[in-house]
Amino acid sequence: MNHNAELDKASLKKVQESLKAKLPSFMGRKILVVGDVGLDEYVLGEVKRISPEAPVPVVDVQSEDYRVGLAGNVAQNIVSLGGLPHFASVIGKDDAGIRLKELLQKQGVRTNSLVIDEDRPTTRKLRVMAEHHHIVRVDYEERKYLTESIESALLDHVETALQHVDGVIVEDYGKGVLTESLTQKIISMSHAQNKKVLVDPHRTTPLKFYRGADLFKPNKDEAFLLSGLDFGDLREHPNSYKEVARVLMKELETPNLIMTRGKLGMSLFHPTGEGVLLPTYAQQVFDVTGAGDTVLAALGMAWFSGCDLKEACVFANYAAGVVVGKVGCVPCSIEDLISYMEAH
C-alpha cells in the first residue's frame, strides 16, 4: 500500500453523494464523550510597540474571550453538528470550573456528568494574540491521575450514560482524567452494551490504556511515536505508514485506524493492511487550534450514524476545512458544513 494512494475521483464522488444522502440521519445522534476538559481564555489586541522593560511586544488589549477547550470542544462540536453529547469529565472547585460549566450549558452540552475534584484546579490555557498571531500561551494545570473516589464517581456517570448513547468517544489530552483502569472499564462496558469506542490518544499515554478500542485515531506524529518504531530519515517512505499502522493495530487489538496528516488529509487503515489517503478540503488555514477535536466529533457523528469509515473520513475532512479557516476553538455548525460541502 502506497501511503500516497488516494481515493480516485469517481470513487470519491460516490462517497460524497452517499454521505450527503445520509446527513439527515446524523440529527439527534447521542454520543458519550469522555476526556480531559479545559477553559480556553483569549486576550485579543494589537501590537504597536516594544516594551522598554524587555525586548517583548506590548499588546494593547481590545477584547477578551472564553471558550470550551480540550474534550469539551469535541462535545460542543457534536452539538453544532446536530448531535446530543453526554459529556463526562472532571473539573476543579474554582472560578474556571464555574465558567466552564456555564459555557458548556450555553452551547447546549449537559453538565450533570462533570465531577468536581476539590484537590485539582480546572485546566486553563490563556492565549495572548495580536490579530491571528499568538504572542504567548500561559497554562494553568496539574497533571495527575484521578483518585479512586473521583474515578469511581466518573465511572458511575459513564455507566448511566451508556444506556442512552449510540457510541463513545474517548479523548485523551494527558491531564490525568483517563487512567488505565478507567479507560479499560469504559471500553469493556461499552462493548458489553454493543457500543463502539473511538479513541483519540495522547502521545505520552502507554498504548495499553487504549487496548480494545474499535477505532484508533492518532495524528501522524503520535502514530510514529506510539508505535515505538524508529525510521530515522525513512519516515516519509511509503511502507513506513503501513508498518506503523500494522504495529499499532496489532498492539491495540483494534480493527480500524485513522491517521490524520494535517494538510494532506487522513489515511484509513483496515486489518488487511490496505490503506487509502483521503485528501483535505481546506482552502485557507488561519488556525489549527481545535481542528483535531472537530475531526473527532465529525468522525463519531458519521460512524455512529451508520456511515462506513471512508464516508466518515470525508465528512471529517470537510468539517476540518471549515474550522481551520477560523481562529480558535470554534465549533463547526451543520449549516456551515453543508455550504462548504456544496462548494467543494
C-alpha positions in Angstrom: 0.0 0.0 0.0 1.5 3.3 -1.0 0.7 5.9 1.7 0.0 8.5 -1.1 -2.6 6.3 -2.8 -5.7 8.5 -2.9 -9.3 7.6 -3.5 -9.9 8.1 -7.2 -12.2 10.9 -8.3 -15.1 8.6 -9.3 -15.0 6.7 -6.0 -14.7 9.9 -4.0 -17.7 11.3 -5.8 -19.8 8.3 -4.9 -18.7 8.6 -1.3 -19.7 12.3 -1.3 -23.1 11.6 -2.7 -23.8 8.7 -0.3 -22.7 10.9 2.6 -24.9 13.8 1.7 -27.9 11.5 1.5 -27.2 10.2 5.0 -26.8 13.6 6.6 -30.4 13.7 7.9 -29.7 10.6 10.0 -27.0 12.4 11.9 -29.5 14.7 13.6 -30.1 13.8 17.3 -27.3 11.3 17.4 -26.4 10.6 21.0 -22.7 10.3 21.8 -20.8 9.9 25.0 -17.6 11.9 25.2 -15.1 11.2 28.0 -11.9 13.0 28.5 -9.9 16.0 29.9 -11.7 19.4 29.7 -10.2 22.9 30.0 -11.1 26.5 29.7 -9.5 28.5 26.8 -9.0 32.2 27.5 -8.1 34.6 24.8 -6.7 38.1 25.2 -7.0 39.8 21.9 -5.3 43.1 20.9 -2.8 44.7 18.7 1.0 45.4 18.9 2.3 48.9 18.2 5.5 49.0 20.2 8.2 47.0 22.0 8.3 47.2 25.8 11.1 49.4 27.3 11.4 46.9 30.1 12.4 44.0 27.9 12.6 43.1 24.2 9.0 41.9 24.0 5.9 43.2 22.2 3.3 45.2 24.2 -0.2 44.1 23.4 -2.9 46.7 23.7 -5.9 44.7 24.7 -9.1 45.2 22.7 -11.2 42.2 24.0 -11.2 39.0 26.0 -12.9 35.8 25.1 -13.6 32.5 26.9 -14.2 29.2 25.2 -14.5 25.5 26.0 -11.3 23.5 25.2 -9.9 20.0 25.1 -12.5 17.3 25.1 -15.2 19.8 25.8 -14.6 21.2 22.3 -15.5 17.7 20.9 -18.8 17.8 22.8 -19.8 21.3 21.6 -18.8 20.3 18.0 -21.2 17.4 18.3 -24.0 19.8 19.3 -23.2 22.2 16.4 -23.3 19.2 14.0 -26.8 18.3 15.2 -25.9 15.7 17.8 -26.6 15.3 21.5 -23.4 14.7 23.6 -23.3 13.2 27.0 -20.1 14.7 28.4 -18.2 13.1 31.3 -15.1 14.8 32.7 -13.5 16.3 35.9 -13.2 20.0 36.9 -11.9 21.8 39.9 -13.9 23.7 42.5 -12.9 27.1 41.2 -14.0 30.1 39.1 -12.7 28.5 36.0 -14.8 25.4 36.6 -17.9 27.5 37.2 -17.2 29.5 33.9 -16.6 26.2 32.0 -19.9 24.8 33.2 -21.7 27.9 32.1 -20.1 27.9 28.7 -20.9 24.2 28.1 -24.6 24.8 29.2 -24.8 27.8 26.9 -23.5 25.6 24.0 -26.2 23.0 24.8 -23.9 20.5 26.4 -25.3 18.8 29.6 -23.0 19.2 32.6 -24.6 16.8 35.0 -21.7 14.3 34.4 -19.0 16.7 35.3 -17.3 15.5 38.5 -15.8 18.1 40.8 -12.4 17.3 42.3 -11.6 19.8 45.1 -7.9 18.7 45.1 -7.1 19.8 41.5 -7.6 23.0 39.6 -9.6 23.3 36.4 -7.2 23.3 33.4 -6.9 26.8 31.8 -5.0 27.9 28.8 -4.5 31.7 28.4 -3.5 32.8 24.9 -2.5 36.4 24.2 -3.0 37.2 20.5 -2.4 40.1 18.1 -4.7 39.6 15.2 -4.0 36.0 14.0 -0.6 35.8 15.7 0.0 34.0 19.0 2.2 36.2 21.3 2.3 33.8 24.3 0.4 31.0 25.9 0.1 30.5 29.7 -1.1 27.2 31.1 -2.7 26.6 34.5 -3.0 22.9 35.2 -2.0 20.0 37.4 -1.3 16.8 35.5 -2.0 13.9 37.8 -4.2 10.8 37.7 -7.6 10.7 39.4 -8.0 9.3 42.9 -10.0 6.1 43.2 -13.1 8.0 44.6 -13.2 10.6 41.8 -12.6 7.8 39.2 -15.4 5.8 40.7 -17.8 8.8 40.6 -16.9 9.5 36.9 -17.4 5.8 36.0 -20.9 5.9 37.6 -21.8 8.7 35.2 -20.3 6.8 32.3 -22.3 3.6 33.2 -25.6 5.6 33.3 -24.9 7.4 30.0 -24.0 4.2 28.1 -27.7 3.1 28.3 -28.7 6.1 26.2 -26.0 6.7 23.6 -25.1 5.4 20.1 -21.4 5.3 20.6 -18.4 6.5 22.7 -15.6 8.9 22.0 -12.6 8.9 24.4 -10.4 12.0 24.0 -7.1 11.9 25.9 -5.2 15.1 26.4 -2.8 13.6 29.0 -4.1 15.7 32.0 -4.9 12.6 34.1 -8.6 12.0 33.7 -8.2 8.9 31.6 -6.4 6.4 33.8 -5.7 2.9 32.5 -8.3 1.3 34.7 -11.0 3.9 33.8 -10.3 3.7 30.0 -10.3 -0.1 30.0 -13.5 -0.2 32.0 -15.1 2.3 29.6 -14.2 0.1 26.6 -15.4 -3.2 28.2 -18.6 -1.6 29.5 -19.3 -0.1 26.1 -18.7 -3.5 24.3 -21.0 -5.2 26.8 -23.8 -2.9 25.5 -22.7 -3.3 21.9 -21.5 0.3 21.7 -18.4 1.2 19.6 -15.5 3.2 21.1 -13.5 5.7 19.1 -10.2 6.8 20.8 -8.1 9.8 20.2 -4.8 9.2 22.0 -2.2 11.3 23.7 1.5 10.8 22.8 2.6 10.3 26.4 0.0 7.7 27.3 1.0 4.0 27.0 -0.8 2.1 24.3 -2.1 -0.5 26.7 -4.5 2.1 28.1 -6.4 2.0 24.8 -6.4 -1.7 24.0 -9.7 -3.0 22.6 -10.8 0.3 21.0 -12.9 -0.1 17.9 -11.2 2.8 16.1 -7.9 4.5 16.9 -7.3 8.0 15.6 -3.8 9.3 16.2 -2.2 12.1 14.2 0.9 11.3 12.2 3.4 12.3 14.9 1.5 10.4 17.6 1.3 7.3 15.5 5.0 7.2 14.8 5.9 7.9 18.5 3.4 5.4 20.0 4.5 2.7 17.6 7.9 2.7 19.1 9.4 2.3 15.6 12.4 4.3 14.5 12.5 5.1 10.8 15.0 7.9 11.0 15.2 9.5 7.6 12.7 6.9 6.2 9.6 8.5 7.9 8.3 9.5 4.5 8.9 6.2 2.9 5.6 4.6 1.6 6.0 1.5 3.7 6.6 3.4 7.0 3.0 4.4 7.3 1.8 0.9 6.6 4.2 -0.6 9.1 3.3 1.9 11.8 -0.4 1.2 11.3 0.2 -2.6 11.4 2.2 -2.4 14.7 -0.4 -0.1 16.4 -3.4 -2.2 15.3 -1.8 -5.4 16.5 -0.8 -4.0 19.8 -4.2 -2.4 20.4 -6.1 -5.3 19.0 -8.2 -2.8 17.1 -9.7 -3.4 13.6 -9.5 0.2 12.3 -7.0 3.0 12.4 -7.2 6.6 11.0 -4.1 8.6 10.9 -4.6 12.3 10.5 -1.9 14.0 8.5 -2.6 17.8 8.5 -2.8 19.5 5.2 -2.6 16.1 3.4 -5.9 14.8 5.0 -6.0 11.4 6.6 -5.1 7.8 6.0 -7.5 5.0 6.7 -6.2 1.5 7.5 -8.0 -1.8 7.9 -6.9 -5.2 9.3 -6.0 -6.4 5.8 -3.2 -3.8 5.7 -4.9 -1.9 3.0 -4.9 1.9 3.3 -6.1 4.9 1.5 -5.4 8.6 1.7 -8.4 10.9 1.8 -7.3 14.4 0.9 -8.3 17.5 2.9 -10.7 20.2 1.6 -9.1 23.1 3.5 -8.7 26.2 1.2 -7.1 28.5 3.7 -5.6 27.9 7.2 -5.8 30.6 9.9 -5.6 28.5 13.0 -5.5 24.7 13.6 -6.5 25.1 17.2 -9.3 22.6 17.9 -9.2 21.1 14.4 -8.5 17.7 15.8 -11.5 17.9 18.1 -13.7 18.8 15.2 -12.4 15.9 13.2 -13.1 13.6 16.1 -16.6 14.8 16.6 -17.4 14.6 12.9 -15.9 11.0 12.6 -18.1 10.0 15.6 -21.2 11.6 14.2 -20.9 9.9 10.9 -19.6 6.5 12.0 -22.2 6.1 14.8 -24.9 7.1 12.4 -24.1 4.1 10.2 -21.7 5.5 7.7 -18.7 3.4 6.7 -15.3 4.8 7.6 -14.5 6.2 4.2 -17.7 8.3 4.4 -16.8 9.3 7.9 -13.3 10.4 6.9 -14.7 12.5 4.0 -17.2 14.1 6.4 -14.5 14.8 9.0 -12.2 16.4 6.3 -15.0 18.7 5.3 -15.5 19.7 8.9 -11.8 20.3 9.4 -11.8 22.5 6.3 -14.4 24.7 7.8 -12.8 25.3 11.2 -9.1 25.8 10.2 -10.4 28.9 8.3 -11.4 30.4 11.7 -9.5 31.5 14.8 -9.5 29.4 18.0 -11.7 26.5 19.1 -14.8 27.4 17.1 -17.4 24.6 16.6 -18.3 23.6 13.1 -22.0 24.2 12.5 -24.0 21.8 10.3 -25.1 24.8 8.2 -21.6 25.9 7.5 -20.6 22.3 6.8 -23.4 21.7 4.3 -22.5 25.0 2.5 -18.8 24.0 2.4 -19.7 20.5 1.1 -21.8 22.1 -1.7 -18.9 24.4 -2.6 -16.4 21.6 -2.9 
